[in-house]
Structure formats: C-alpha cells, structure tokens
Amino acid sequence: MSKEKKKVNTSLRLDKKTLKALKLIAVEKETSVQAIIEKLILDYLKKMKEENK
C-alpha cells in the first residue's frame, strides 16, 4: 500500500487569463497546475493555523 495520501477530485473555476498564467509557470517550473494550487492551499492552511494559536 502506498504511503501517499489518497487524493480526491474537485473542480475549480478560474479566469481564463489566470489559468493560462498558471499553466505557463507550471511549464517553466516543470510541475503541474495541480501541484502549484495544492502547495498554495497547504501554505494558506498552515498560515491560518498559526494565526489561530
């Protein structure tokens, strides 16, 4: 069994220009839009947890 946490699908609506910019950055950084968004969300959750201590 994999140690990686199971992922679930969700949908997200973004402005066309925003998505295009994210895709370009993902290509430049050799990553995915999904990975960028997940990191941003995790960083945000961590920040909120710290602020609520």
C-alpha positions as CSV (number, residue, x, y, z in Angstrom):
1,M,0.0,0.0,0.0
2,S,1.3,3.5,-0.9
3,K,2.3,5.9,1.8
4,E,1.0,8.8,-0.3
5,K,-2.4,10.1,0.9
6,K,-5.3,9.3,-1.4
7,K,-6.4,12.3,-3.4
8,V,-10.0,13.2,-4.4
9,N,-11.2,15.2,-7.3
10,T,-12.6,18.6,-7.0
11,S,-13.5,21.3,-9.5
12,L,-12.3,24.9,-9.6
13,R,-13.3,27.8,-11.8
14,L,-10.6,30.3,-12.7
15,D,-10.5,33.2,-15.0
16,K,-9.0,32.2,-18.4
17,K,-6.0,34.5,-18.0
18,T,-5.3,33.2,-14.5
19,L,-5.3,29.6,-15.7
20,K,-3.1,30.5,-18.7
21,A,-0.6,32.2,-16.4
22,L,-0.6,29.2,-14.0
23,K,0.0,26.8,-16.9
24,L,2.9,28.8,-18.2
25,I,4.5,28.9,-14.7
26,A,3.9,25.2,-14.3
27,V,5.8,24.5,-17.6
28,E,8.6,26.8,-16.6
29,K,9.0,25.2,-13.2
30,E,8.5,21.6,-14.6
31,T,5.5,21.0,-12.4
32,S,1.7,20.9,-12.7
33,V,-1.0,23.4,-12.1
34,Q,-2.5,20.9,-9.6
35,A,0.8,20.8,-7.6
36,I,1.0,24.7,-7.6
37,I,-2.5,25.0,-6.3
38,E,-2.1,22.3,-3.7
39,K,1.0,23.9,-2.3
40,L,-0.7,27.3,-2.2
41,I,-3.6,25.8,-0.3
42,L,-1.4,23.9,2.1
43,D,0.6,27.1,2.8
44,Y,-2.6,29.1,3.4
45,L,-3.9,26.4,5.8
46,K,-0.6,26.4,7.7
47,K,-0.7,30.2,8.0
48,M,-4.3,30.2,9.2
49,K,-3.4,27.5,11.8
50,E,-0.5,29.6,13.0
51,E,-2.7,32.8,13.3
52,N,-5.3,30.9,15.3
53,K,-2.9,29.8,18.0
